[in-house]
Amino acid sequence: MTRFRTLALLLALLPAVAAVPAAVRAQGPVDLANAKPGRLMSQPIDEEYTKKIKEYTTEPFFLSPLVDYMPAAKGIPTPKAVLGDIAGAPTKLPYSKEVYEYMRLLAKSTPRAKVVSIGTTEEGREMIAVAVASEQLMAKLEENRAKLSKLADPRTIKMDDAEADRIAAEVSGSDRR
């Protein structure tokens, strides 16, 4: 059951990240230290999908302001487009093929999502990773991957802690120029 809840949560959150309207992003940086969880009230929601989230959730304490709604954005599909119902619907445990189909549909719908095949399972099934981020971070995806690979093998930076700190700061965005 844990795998199912994790999958349902992932499917619910991905469109939320990908669907943040330009008007919301244009409001500028958010002070995360004082931010409260949940959506911005200016962000439109998919009323039908949100109603089903609440209907299908067995207990209210399973919901939080981070997952109790589905954002709506023109051109960004919800999992319902592929699964036929919301992610986490009773009696509907999607196959990985369906989940992958949705992730690829999402990636085609926005520059803020990218699907990468990362190999196969021991049963020969494809495994994917999905990157969802701002357009600015997506533009630096390969650059950040190269930097992270240096951190993964410290021999490439001659075990230099200062260099590791510099790379980590660049990747995390704390070294904004």
ZABA-462452 format. One record per residue: residue number from 1; x, y, z of N, C-alpha, C in turn. Coordinates in Angstrom, 3 decimals. Each point is the difference from the previous one (the first is absolute). Layout:
# ZABA-462452
+-----+----------+----------+----------+----------+----------+----------+----------+----------+----------+
|  nr |     n.c1 |     n.c2 |     n.c3 |    ca.c1 |    ca.c2 |    ca.c3 |     c.c1 |     c.c2 |     c.c3 |
+-----+----------+----------+----------+----------+----------+----------+----------+----------+----------+
| NUM |        X |        Y |        Z |        X |        Y |        Z |        X |        Y |        Z |
...
+-----+----------+----------+----------+----------+----------+----------+----------+----------+----------+
END
This chain:
# ZABA-462452
+-----+----------+----------+----------+----------+----------+----------+----------+----------+----------+
|  nr |     n.c1 |     n.c2 |     n.c3 |    ca.c1 |    ca.c2 |    ca.c3 |     c.c1 |     c.c2 |     c.c3 |
+-----+----------+----------+----------+----------+----------+----------+----------+----------+----------+
|   1 |    0.819 |   -1.195 |    0.000 |   -0.819 |    1.195 |    0.000 |    0.863 |    1.259 |    0.000 |
|   2 |    1.183 |   -0.083 |    0.585 |    0.893 |    1.155 |    0.028 |    0.395 |    0.406 |   -1.412 |
|   3 |    0.303 |   -0.978 |   -0.865 |    0.376 |    0.287 |   -1.381 |   -1.140 |    0.741 |   -0.698 |
|   4 |   -1.221 |   -0.421 |    0.253 |   -1.160 |    0.623 |   -0.623 |   -0.150 |    1.451 |    0.457 |
|   5 |    0.110 |    0.243 |    1.306 |   -0.140 |    1.372 |    0.504 |    1.118 |    0.891 |   -0.525 |
|   6 |    1.213 |   -0.528 |   -0.060 |    1.122 |    0.770 |   -0.525 |   -0.246 |    0.361 |   -1.455 |
|   7 |   -0.463 |   -0.959 |   -0.788 |   -0.288 |    0.236 |   -1.403 |   -1.118 |    1.025 |   -0.156 |
|   8 |   -1.043 |   -0.126 |    0.799 |   -1.118 |    0.936 |   -0.076 |    0.458 |    1.408 |    0.359 |
|   9 |    0.842 |    0.117 |    1.027 |    0.509 |    1.304 |    0.407 |    0.859 |    0.602 |   -1.100 |
|  10 |    0.866 |   -0.807 |   -0.599 |    0.850 |    0.478 |   -1.083 |   -0.841 |    0.488 |   -1.170 |
|  11 |   -0.984 |   -0.787 |   -0.376 |   -0.860 |    0.389 |   -1.117 |   -0.781 |    1.266 |    0.316 |
|  12 |   -0.362 |    0.187 |    1.255 |   -0.754 |    1.189 |    0.383 |    0.886 |    1.241 |    0.020 |
|  13 |    1.245 |   -0.153 |    0.410 |    0.870 |    1.163 |    0.150 |    0.627 |    0.476 |   -1.302 |
|  14 |    0.300 |   -0.888 |   -0.928 |    0.691 |    0.405 |   -1.221 |   -0.750 |    1.066 |   -0.796 |
|  15 |   -1.288 |   -0.167 |   -0.251 |   -0.683 |    1.061 |   -0.737 |   -0.029 |    1.295 |    0.800 |
|  16 |   -0.003 |   -0.104 |    1.320 |   -0.015 |    1.198 |    0.831 |    1.245 |    0.830 |   -0.246 |
|  17 |    1.133 |   -0.652 |   -0.081 |    1.253 |    0.710 |   -0.238 |    0.057 |    0.506 |   -1.433 |
|  18 |   -0.398 |   -0.827 |   -0.938 |    0.092 |    0.372 |   -1.412 |   -1.022 |    1.052 |   -0.389 |
|  19 |   -1.088 |    0.103 |    0.740 |   -1.103 |    0.859 |   -0.409 |    0.008 |    1.388 |    0.618 |
|  20 |    1.038 |    0.363 |    0.718 |    0.000 |    1.325 |    0.615 |   -0.079 |    1.050 |   -1.098 |
|  21 |   -1.081 |    0.771 |   -0.025 |   -0.182 |    0.971 |   -1.075 |    1.090 |    1.063 |   -0.008 |
|  22 |    0.239 |    0.569 |   -1.175 |    1.022 |    1.026 |   -0.149 |   -0.276 |    1.184 |    0.921 |
|  23 |   -1.269 |    0.343 |    0.186 |   -0.340 |    1.126 |    0.874 |    0.449 |   -0.256 |    1.433 |
|  24 |   -0.117 |   -1.234 |    0.443 |    0.432 |   -0.349 |    1.355 |    1.519 |    0.052 |    0.084 |
|  25 |    0.695 |   -0.549 |   -1.009 |    1.471 |    0.020 |   -0.007 |    0.521 |    1.418 |   -0.099 |
|  26 |   -0.723 |    0.874 |   -0.682 |    0.451 |    1.373 |   -0.205 |   -0.032 |    0.824 |    1.278 |
|  27 |   -0.634 |   -0.530 |    1.046 |   -0.067 |    0.744 |    1.250 |    1.353 |    0.091 |    0.683 |
|  28 |    0.983 |   -0.695 |   -0.536 |    1.361 |    0.109 |    0.522 |    0.307 |   -1.063 |    1.022 |
|  29 |    1.204 |    0.106 |    0.596 |    0.433 |   -1.019 |    0.955 |   -0.881 |   -0.016 |    1.247 |
|  30 |   -0.128 |   -1.171 |    0.567 |   -0.807 |   -0.182 |    1.198 |    0.927 |   -0.089 |    1.203 |
|  31 |   -0.369 |    0.654 |    1.088 |    0.764 |   -0.099 |    1.241 |   -0.367 |   -1.327 |    0.650 |
|  32 |    0.802 |   -1.037 |   -0.251 |   -0.329 |   -1.344 |    0.464 |   -0.009 |   -0.114 |    1.518 |
|  33 |    0.744 |    0.844 |    0.683 |    0.032 |   -0.057 |    1.463 |   -1.368 |    0.337 |    0.591 |
|  34 |   -0.754 |    0.829 |   -0.691 |   -1.319 |    0.401 |    0.506 |   -1.151 |   -0.573 |   -0.817 |
|  35 |    0.311 |   -0.864 |   -0.953 |   -1.038 |   -0.566 |   -0.862 |   -0.838 |   -1.008 |    0.768 |
|  36 |   -1.273 |   -0.064 |   -0.354 |   -0.910 |   -0.982 |    0.575 |   -0.303 |   -1.030 |   -1.078 |
|  37 |   -0.144 |   -1.275 |    0.393 |   -0.285 |   -1.010 |   -1.014 |   -1.366 |    0.217 |   -0.642 |
|  38 |   -0.092 |   -0.411 |   -1.226 |   -1.271 |    0.110 |   -0.702 |    0.144 |    0.851 |   -1.243 |
|  39 |   -1.096 |    0.173 |   -0.679 |    0.037 |    0.724 |   -1.261 |   -0.191 |    1.489 |    0.221 |
|  40 |    0.464 |    0.766 |   -0.973 |   -0.301 |    1.422 |   -0.024 |   -1.462 |    0.136 |   -0.410 |
|  41 |   -0.712 |    0.882 |    0.621 |   -1.428 |    0.132 |   -0.301 |   -0.228 |    0.485 |   -1.430 |
|  42 |    1.009 |    0.604 |   -0.615 |   -0.132 |    0.447 |   -1.385 |    0.159 |   -1.152 |   -0.998 |
|  43 |    0.416 |   -1.167 |    0.491 |    0.193 |   -1.153 |   -0.879 |   -1.329 |   -0.715 |   -0.214 |
|  44 |   -0.458 |   -0.122 |   -1.230 |   -1.271 |   -0.686 |   -0.244 |    0.113 |   -1.495 |    0.277 |
|  45 |   -1.127 |   -0.610 |    0.354 |    0.003 |   -1.441 |    0.266 |   -1.003 |   -0.702 |   -0.913 |
|  46 |    0.244 |   -1.281 |   -0.202 |   -0.911 |   -0.861 |   -0.749 |   -1.043 |   -0.470 |    1.021 |
|  47 |   -1.168 |    0.608 |   -0.037 |   -1.044 |   -0.254 |    1.000 |   -0.442 |   -1.464 |    0.032 |
|  48 |   -0.219 |   -0.596 |   -1.180 |   -0.480 |   -1.383 |   -0.068 |    1.028 |   -0.962 |    0.598 |
|  49 |    1.258 |    0.163 |   -0.376 |    1.065 |   -0.873 |    0.489 |    0.164 |    0.177 |    1.512 |
|  50 |   -0.025 |    1.249 |    0.452 |    0.159 |    0.296 |    1.420 |   -1.133 |   -0.616 |    0.821 |
|  51 |   -1.204 |    0.051 |   -0.525 |   -1.145 |   -0.605 |    0.692 |    0.213 |   -1.504 |    0.173 |
|  52 |    0.509 |   -0.653 |   -1.047 |    0.241 |   -1.443 |    0.086 |    1.143 |   -0.334 |    0.961 |
|  53 |    1.006 |    0.840 |    0.074 |    1.083 |   -0.222 |    0.967 |   -0.601 |   -0.097 |    1.402 |
|  54 |   -0.854 |    0.946 |    0.325 |   -0.606 |    0.033 |    1.334 |   -0.984 |   -1.157 |    0.196 |
|  55 |   -0.728 |   -0.345 |   -1.044 |   -0.968 |   -1.103 |    0.080 |    0.706 |   -1.343 |    0.211 |
|  56 |    1.096 |   -0.228 |   -0.715 |    0.687 |   -1.293 |    0.043 |    0.960 |   -0.155 |    1.173 |
|  57 |    0.330 |    1.078 |    0.674 |    0.924 |   -0.099 |    1.134 |   -0.780 |   -0.510 |    1.207 |
|  58 |    0.458 |   -1.106 |    0.576 |   -0.766 |   -0.674 |    1.040 |   -0.071 |    0.767 |    1.315 |
|  59 |    1.024 |    0.740 |    0.332 |    0.011 |    0.779 |    1.234 |    0.598 |    1.375 |   -0.286 |
|  60 |   -0.555 |    1.063 |    0.575 |    0.512 |    1.351 |   -0.276 |    1.462 |    0.197 |    0.397 |
|  61 |    0.486 |   -0.746 |    1.002 |    1.384 |    0.206 |    0.428 |    1.016 |   -0.506 |   -1.018 |
|  62 |   -0.465 |   -0.723 |   -1.044 |    0.904 |   -0.408 |   -1.067 |    0.293 |    1.158 |   -0.966 |
|  63 |   -0.814 |    1.029 |    0.051 |    0.184 |    1.144 |   -0.893 |    0.776 |    1.105 |    0.702 |
|  64 |    0.673 |    0.790 |   -0.782 |    0.642 |    1.200 |    0.513 |   -0.241 |    1.093 |   -1.026 |
|  65 |    0.297 |    1.252 |    0.340 |   -0.178 |    1.073 |   -0.990 |    0.886 |   -0.162 |   -1.234 |
|  66 |    0.926 |   -0.955 |    0.032 |    0.870 |   -0.228 |   -1.153 |   -0.609 |   -0.960 |   -1.013 |
|  67 |   -0.949 |   -0.841 |    0.427 |   -0.537 |   -1.024 |   -0.897 |   -1.525 |   -0.063 |   -0.027 |
|  68 |   -0.683 |    0.972 |    0.570 |   -1.460 |   -0.085 |    0.060 |   -0.704 |    0.703 |   -1.160 |
|  69 |    0.727 |    0.297 |   -1.044 |   -0.574 |    0.657 |   -1.174 |    0.823 |   -0.348 |   -1.233 |
|  70 |   -0.565 |    0.272 |   -1.175 |    0.723 |   -0.166 |   -1.258 |   -0.001 |    1.344 |   -0.711 |
|  71 |    1.177 |    0.570 |   -0.223 |    0.043 |    1.272 |   -0.721 |   -0.483 |   -0.171 |   -1.432 |
|  72 |   -0.497 |    1.066 |   -0.547 |   -0.449 |   -0.009 |   -1.390 |    0.857 |    0.983 |   -0.781 |
|  73 |    0.479 |   -0.437 |   -1.120 |    0.740 |    0.878 |   -0.903 |   -0.296 |   -0.446 |   -1.421 |
|  74 |   -0.224 |    0.949 |   -0.852 |   -0.322 |   -0.293 |   -1.385 |    1.126 |   -0.816 |   -0.631 |
|  75 |   -0.357 |   -1.123 |   -0.605 |    0.970 |   -0.818 |   -0.705 |    0.755 |   -1.009 |    0.854 |
|  76 |   -0.207 |    0.004 |    1.317 |    0.675 |   -0.956 |    0.877 |   -1.011 |   -1.074 |    0.392 |
|  77 |    0.219 |   -1.248 |   -0.428 |   -0.966 |   -1.060 |    0.298 |    0.112 |   -0.481 |    1.446 |
|  78 |   -1.093 |   -0.515 |    0.507 |    0.022 |   -0.652 |    1.309 |    0.161 |   -1.507 |   -0.234 |
|  79 |    0.315 |   -0.754 |    1.045 |    0.101 |   -1.455 |   -0.176 |   -1.277 |   -0.628 |   -0.567 |
|  80 |   -1.128 |    0.650 |    0.202 |   -1.276 |   -0.522 |   -0.504 |    0.022 |   -0.172 |   -1.522 |
|  81 |    0.805 |    0.801 |   -0.695 |    0.081 |   -0.085 |   -1.459 |    0.481 |   -1.371 |   -0.464 |
|  82 |    0.812 |   -0.668 |    0.805 |    0.533 |   -1.308 |   -0.368 |   -0.652 |   -1.112 |    0.818 |
|  83 |   -0.185 |    0.239 |    1.294 |   -0.507 |   -1.042 |    0.889 |   -1.514 |   -0.160 |   -0.060 |
|  84 |   -0.695 |    1.024 |   -0.490 |   -1.456 |   -0.069 |   -0.054 |   -0.664 |    0.465 |    1.283 |
|  85 |    0.751 |    0.194 |    1.043 |   -0.493 |    0.502 |    1.280 |    1.183 |    0.669 |    0.688 |
|  86 |   -0.223 |    0.503 |    1.193 |    1.105 |    0.658 |    0.688 |    0.998 |   -1.037 |    0.509 |
|  87 |    1.227 |    0.436 |    0.217 |    1.006 |   -0.872 |    0.608 |   -0.460 |   -0.321 |    1.419 |
|  88 |   -0.001 |   -1.255 |    0.353 |   -0.447 |   -0.402 |    1.331 |   -1.461 |   -0.373 |    0.074 |
|  89 |   -0.672 |   -0.093 |   -1.150 |   -1.417 |   -0.375 |   -0.023 |   -0.167 |   -1.428 |    0.526 |
|  90 |   -1.103 |   -0.250 |    0.716 |   -0.238 |   -1.353 |    0.518 |   -0.037 |   -1.031 |   -1.133 |
|  91 |    0.555 |   -1.135 |    0.261 |    0.047 |   -1.162 |   -0.900 |    0.802 |    0.244 |   -1.283 |
|  92 |    0.742 |    1.085 |   -0.070 |    0.783 |    0.289 |   -1.207 |    1.473 |    0.153 |    0.387 |
|  93 |    0.746 |   -1.079 |   -0.164 |    1.435 |    0.047 |    0.211 |    0.635 |    0.003 |   -1.385 |
|  94 |    0.533 |    1.138 |   -0.422 |    0.504 |    0.078 |   -1.372 |    1.260 |   -0.838 |   -0.210 |
|  95 |    0.144 |   -0.495 |   -1.201 |    1.223 |   -0.684 |   -0.392 |    1.075 |    1.052 |   -0.258 |
|  96 |    1.244 |   -0.424 |    0.127 |    1.102 |    0.943 |   -0.241 |   -0.089 |    0.580 |   -1.411 |
|  97 |   -0.439 |   -0.809 |   -0.953 |   -0.142 |    0.475 |   -1.377 |   -0.924 |    1.220 |   -0.068 |
|  98 |   -1.093 |   -0.034 |    0.758 |   -0.939 |    1.131 |    0.019 |    0.623 |    1.227 |    0.665 |
|  99 |    0.716 |   -0.238 |    1.083 |    0.650 |    1.106 |    0.710 |    1.044 |    0.639 |   -0.913 |
| 100 |    0.790 |   -0.826 |   -0.674 |    1.029 |    0.514 |   -0.912 |   -0.642 |    0.776 |   -1.148 |
| 101 |   -1.128 |   -0.507 |   -0.492 |   -0.710 |    0.695 |   -1.075 |   -0.423 |    1.387 |    0.465 |
| 102 |   -0.508 |    0.081 |    1.221 |   -0.402 |    1.306 |    0.536 |    1.209 |    0.920 |    0.165 |
| 103 |    1.088 |   -0.533 |    0.533 |    1.194 |    0.830 |    0.202 |    0.499 |    0.543 |   -1.339 |
| 104 |   -0.025 |   -0.816 |   -1.029 |    0.445 |    0.450 |   -1.321 |   -0.973 |    1.034 |   -0.582 |
| 105 |   -1.288 |   -0.178 |    0.242 |   -0.990 |    0.988 |   -0.437 |    0.248 |    1.329 |    0.711 |
| 106 |    0.289 |   -0.064 |    1.284 |    0.297 |    1.204 |    0.777 |    1.244 |    0.688 |   -0.561 |
| 107 |    1.043 |   -0.772 |   -0.294 |    1.246 |    0.572 |   -0.536 |   -0.215 |    0.657 |   -1.366 |
| 108 |   -0.917 |   -0.559 |   -0.803 |   -0.300 |    0.613 |   -1.300 |   -0.798 |    1.291 |    0.166 |
| 109 |   -0.674 |    0.136 |    1.136 |   -0.904 |    1.121 |    0.219 |    0.666 |    1.237 |    0.588 |
| 110 |    1.193 |   -0.167 |    0.591 |    0.647 |    1.129 |    0.656 |    1.520 |   -0.145 |   -0.045 |
| 111 |    0.699 |    1.111 |   -0.151 |    1.464 |   -0.064 |    0.052 |    0.514 |   -0.192 |    1.428 |
| 112 |   -0.897 |   -0.051 |    0.959 |    0.389 |   -0.133 |    1.404 |    0.085 |   -1.452 |    0.455 |
| 113 |   -0.205 |   -0.957 |   -0.919 |    0.099 |   -1.425 |    0.341 |    0.793 |   -0.730 |   -1.076 |
| 114 |    0.810 |   -0.960 |    0.446 |    0.804 |   -0.795 |   -0.930 |    0.047 |   -1.434 |    0.505 |
| 115 |   -0.195 |   -0.945 |   -0.904 |    0.064 |   -1.423 |    0.328 |    1.301 |   -0.560 |   -0.557 |
| 116 |    0.706 |   -0.764 |    0.842 |    1.251 |   -0.620 |   -0.408 |   -0.081 |   -1.486 |    0.321 |
| 117 |    0.305 |   -0.832 |   -0.992 |    0.057 |   -1.437 |    0.227 |    1.307 |   -0.297 |    0.724 |
| 118 |   -0.075 |   -0.724 |    1.128 |    1.200 |   -0.240 |    0.807 |    0.396 |   -1.471 |    0.053 |
| 119 |   -0.605 |   -0.812 |   -0.838 |    0.375 |   -1.404 |   -0.043 |   -1.213 |   -0.897 |    0.012 |
| 120 |    0.241 |   -1.257 |    0.342 |   -1.094 |   -0.965 |    0.056 |    0.027 |   -0.743 |    1.330 |
| 121 |   -1.155 |   -0.501 |    0.372 |   -0.108 |   -0.797 |    1.214 |    0.547 |   -1.390 |   -0.268 |
| 122 |    0.114 |   -0.798 |    1.027 |    0.458 |   -1.377 |   -0.201 |   -0.997 |   -0.819 |   -0.814 |
| 123 |   -1.228 |    0.510 |   -0.124 |   -1.002 |   -0.664 |   -0.834 |    0.001 |    0.546 |   -1.426 |
| 124 |    0.927 |    0.922 |   -0.299 |    0.102 |    0.552 |   -1.345 |   -0.912 |    1.177 |   -0.277 |
| 125 |   -0.632 |    0.552 |    1.044 |   -0.874 |    1.154 |   -0.192 |    0.805 |    1.290 |    0.125 |
| 126 |   -0.405 |    0.980 |   -0.775 |    0.686 |    1.289 |    0.033 |   -0.177 |    0.676 |    1.362 |
| 127 |    1.025 |    0.713 |    0.423 |   -0.077 |    0.868 |    1.174 |    0.250 |    1.430 |   -0.484 |
| 128 |   -0.734 |    0.946 |    0.573 |    0.182 |    1.393 |   -0.398 |    0.239 |    0.863 |    1.227 |
| 129 |    0.586 |    1.153 |   -0.247 |    0.099 |    1.065 |    0.996 |   -0.704 |    1.195 |   -0.625 |
| 130 |   -0.680 |    0.778 |    0.825 |   -0.715 |    1.171 |   -0.496 |    0.546 |    1.222 |    0.727 |
| 131 |    0.483 |    0.950 |   -0.769 |    0.475 |    1.265 |    0.557 |   -1.102 |    1.027 |   -0.199 |
| 132 |   -0.377 |    0.685 |    1.072 |   -1.002 |    1.063 |   -0.066 |    0.582 |    1.191 |    0.738 |
| 133 |    0.134 |    1.116 |   -0.700 |    0.618 |    1.174 |    0.602 |   -0.380 |    1.233 |   -0.808 |
| 134 |    0.511 |    1.138 |    0.432 |   -0.231 |    1.234 |   -0.742 |    0.710 |   -0.086 |   -1.346 |
| 135 |   -0.401 |    0.842 |   -0.922 |    0.639 |    0.004 |   -1.313 |    1.478 |    0.368 |    0.118 |
| 136 |    0.344 |    0.873 |    0.938 |    1.392 |    0.384 |    0.194 |    0.838 |   -1.194 |    0.459 |
| 137 |   -0.524 |   -0.780 |    0.946 |    0.742 |   -1.175 |    0.460 |    0.055 |   -1.078 |   -1.070 |
| 138 |   -1.076 |   -0.167 |   -0.750 |    0.000 |   -1.010 |   -1.064 |    1.042 |    0.341 |   -1.060 |
| 139 |    0.220 |    1.284 |   -0.249 |    1.005 |    0.410 |   -0.980 |    1.408 |   -0.376 |    0.471 |
| 140 |    0.181 |   -0.126 |    1.307 |    1.314 |   -0.341 |    0.552 |    0.079 |   -1.455 |    0.450 |
| 141 |   -0.927 |   -0.828 |   -0.457 |   -0.074 |   -1.390 |    0.450 |    1.295 |   -0.768 |   -0.267 |
| 142 |    0.503 |    0.057 |   -1.213 |    1.222 |   -0.738 |   -0.337 |    1.215 |    0.564 |    0.733 |
| 143 |    0.049 |    1.311 |    0.103 |    1.105 |    0.645 |    0.735 |   -0.007 |   -0.447 |    1.462 |
| 144 |   -1.172 |   -0.011 |    0.615 |   -0.100 |   -0.433 |    1.402 |    0.304 |   -1.487 |    0.148 |
| 145 |   -0.405 |   -0.802 |   -0.974 |    0.300 |   -1.429 |    0.051 |    1.521 |   -0.216 |    0.002 |
| 146 |    0.711 |    0.752 |   -0.836 |    1.457 |   -0.119 |   -0.054 |    0.634 |    0.414 |    1.327 |
| 147 |   -0.524 |    1.058 |    0.587 |    0.537 |    0.449 |    1.293 |   -0.275 |   -1.036 |    1.095 |
| 148 |   -1.208 |   -0.552 |   -0.002 |   -0.345 |   -1.003 |    1.013 |    0.839 |   -1.262 |   -0.164 |
| 149 |    0.359 |   -0.333 |   -1.229 |    0.842 |   -1.190 |   -0.188 |    1.382 |    0.229 |    0.595 |
| 150 |    0.467 |    1.237 |   -0.004 |    1.281 |    0.306 |    0.663 |   -0.121 |   -0.218 |    1.509 |
| 151 |   -1.127 |    0.405 |    0.563 |   -0.204 |   -0.192 |    1.443 |   -0.154 |   -1.476 |    0.343 |
| 152 |   -0.559 |   -0.766 |   -0.933 |   -0.204 |   -1.429 |    0.247 |    1.317 |   -0.762 |    0.036 |
| 153 |    1.005 |    0.496 |   -0.698 |    1.321 |   -0.642 |    0.000 |    1.041 |    1.065 |    0.360 |
| 154 |    0.263 |    0.174 |    1.282 |    0.891 |    1.083 |    0.446 |    1.416 |   -0.087 |   -0.558 |
| 155 |    0.381 |   -1.139 |   -0.565 |    1.331 |   -0.100 |   -0.612 |    0.129 |    0.959 |   -1.169 |
| 156 |   -1.135 |    0.324 |   -0.656 |    0.053 |    0.892 |   -1.161 |    0.338 |    1.435 |    0.398 |
| 157 |   -0.195 |    0.327 |    1.271 |    0.358 |    1.347 |    0.483 |    1.132 |   -0.089 |    1.019 |
| 158 |    0.725 |   -1.109 |   -0.048 |    1.180 |   -0.232 |    0.848 |   -0.319 |    0.139 |    1.493 |
| 159 |   -1.195 |   -0.465 |    0.375 |   -0.421 |   -0.010 |    1.415 |    0.050 |    1.398 |    0.631 |
| 160 |   -0.206 |    1.022 |   -0.806 |    0.087 |    1.392 |    0.447 |   -1.351 |    0.449 |    0.565 |
| 161 |   -0.069 |    0.153 |    1.321 |   -1.255 |    0.383 |    0.649 |   -0.488 |    1.376 |   -0.446 |
| 162 |    0.904 |    0.925 |   -0.201 |   -0.397 |    1.344 |   -0.430 |   -0.638 |   -0.052 |   -1.389 |
| 163 |    0.568 |   -0.812 |   -0.885 |   -0.562 |   -0.157 |   -1.346 |   -1.371 |   -0.675 |    0.084 |
| 164 |   -0.127 |   -0.989 |    0.870 |   -1.292 |   -0.668 |    0.184 |   -1.047 |    0.993 |    0.507 |
| 165 |    0.365 |    0.838 |    0.948 |   -0.927 |    1.012 |    0.519 |   -0.417 |    0.978 |   -1.095 |
| 166 |    0.971 |    0.401 |   -0.839 |   -0.302 |    0.929 |   -1.083 |   -0.979 |   -0.624 |   -0.999 |
| 167 |    0.242 |   -1.246 |   -0.359 |   -0.885 |   -0.692 |   -0.947 |   -1.392 |   -0.169 |    0.603 |
| 168 |   -0.058 |   -0.413 |    1.255 |   -1.296 |   -0.184 |    0.663 |   -0.777 |    1.310 |    0.060 |
| 169 |    0.685 |    1.102 |    0.272 |   -0.660 |    1.308 |    0.048 |   -0.547 |    0.389 |   -1.382 |
| 170 |    0.754 |   -0.286 |   -1.048 |   -0.459 |    0.308 |   -1.365 |   -1.243 |   -0.804 |   -0.360 |
| 171 |    0.037 |   -1.279 |    0.318 |   -1.116 |   -0.876 |   -0.348 |   -1.253 |    0.353 |    0.799 |
| 172 |    0.172 |    0.332 |    1.261 |   -1.167 |    0.302 |    0.843 |   -0.589 |    1.359 |   -0.294 |
| 173 |    0.752 |    0.826 |   -0.729 |   -0.524 |    1.326 |   -0.332 |    0.376 |    1.055 |    1.002 |
| 174 |    0.761 |   -0.365 |    1.037 |    0.385 |    1.012 |    0.992 |    1.117 |    0.883 |   -0.526 |
| 175 |    0.546 |   -0.359 |   -1.168 |    1.056 |    0.780 |   -0.616 |   -0.593 |    0.728 |   -1.215 |
| 176 |   -1.124 |    0.690 |    0.202 |   -0.688 |    0.665 |   -1.115 |    0.772 |    1.245 |   -0.409 |
| 177 |    0.206 |    0.106 |   -1.284 |    0.769 |    1.151 |   -0.494 |   -0.856 |    0.900 |   -0.821 |
+-----+----------+----------+----------+----------+----------+----------+----------+----------+----------+
END
